[in-house]
Amino acid sequence: MAVTATYLSPGLLSGCLSRPADGSSTSLGADTMDNALESMSGLAPFTNHGPMAAEALVTLGRAGAVAAWVEAYKKRFDSRAPGARHKVTKENWREALGDGSRVTDWTEFFNRELKEAAWPRVLERWAGVLTPGLAAAAAHGLIRTGHAVRSLSAKETELRRGELASGLAYWAAYYQPLPEAPNGAAKKLKPAQAIHDVPLLPAEKRLRGSIMVGLRSLDNFPPFAPTADLVEVTDDAGRFLSELTELFAAVYLKNVNPRNDLILIHTVTAATALRTLAPYLSPADTRKALRYGWQVAAALYSISGNGPANALPEPKEIKRDELIDRAVYAQDEHAIKFTEACLREYQHNPKQVYLQAASDAVERLKL
């Protein structure tokens, strides 16, 4: 059955691999975003998905829903950001990399960096450094940074620079490299071909707990190490990301169950965040980011999937505005972010699989 969909306006839906124009989408969205960031300041960073979901709602054209959503979301928190421990500097930052207890130290560091240089310069410098640990907090460091960058590209404010500092700090504090084969050579496969060579972690080796714990189980699974080099990363970042997100939207639909839904959602939202960052990175860092983006998505699939050959569900008509309304009604932060990511990818690559995946997630995750 044909899919009925309309597109978000260019002012509301960014993501093309070119730098966004200066200015804000709407004064309502701009004011709403800053108000949301101020309202959520100080929440524990490891579990705080609020700024990402608020930015996604603004991008989806639902700025009017943000304030009520934020107030309801804040009631779910009983923890605050940890105190500072030891100052991170340009000389000692390596010793703090991957230390989640130092997240406030990292936030203060990036706030200082953003006072000394323009935010695109800070992003370019540190995204290149942090890319090998892109799995940080199940890729939430990357995803939060991506939402912050898109918000800043619309309007630069102190609160939005602070959110970028938080995203980068999240990424640095929970930095998590995945195993790689030494001196690996790319097999020059497309993602849809390479997925068949991704080894699935046996059920008895899958660790219980957070997604980060699950990813650590790959450290003791040698067959996974060559995975990063299965794909050929080309200079056409936009096309590669479309191939990657289309594949993993399908992987989501073929493998999703109540135990792995959030894990598989991150395979798409992480790649979509790379689309936001790519215009600000050097060509070499972009290629590196795409390689690690594939590796992280494959890793999340390896620790939670059943196989790439399962059948897709029967297609059905899905309307964009109805899908957004359902995501807002669901209230779940992952459902909101995933819906926005799938609609953004659909704009670049109008394949029904994105709409199917988002529709399934909204129904599964509604509160």
Secondary structure, DSSP 8 states (H G I E B T S, - for coil): ---------TTT---SSS---SS-S-HHHHHHHHHHHHHHTTB-GGG--HHHHHHHHHHTT-GGGHHHHHHHHHTT---B-----S---TTTHHHHTT-GGGHHHHHHHHHHHHHHS-HHHHHHHHHHHHGGGBTHHHHHHHHHHHHHHHHHHH---HHHHHHHHHHHHHHHHT-B-----TT-----B-HHHHGGG-----GGG---SSHHHHHHGGGG-GGGGGGGGSB---S-HHHHHHHHHHHHHHHHHHH--TTTHHHHHHHHHHHHHHHHHGGGS-HHHHHHHHHHHHHHHHHHHHTT---TTS---------HHHHHHHHHHH--HHHHHHHHHHHHHHHHS--HHHHHHHHHHHHHH--
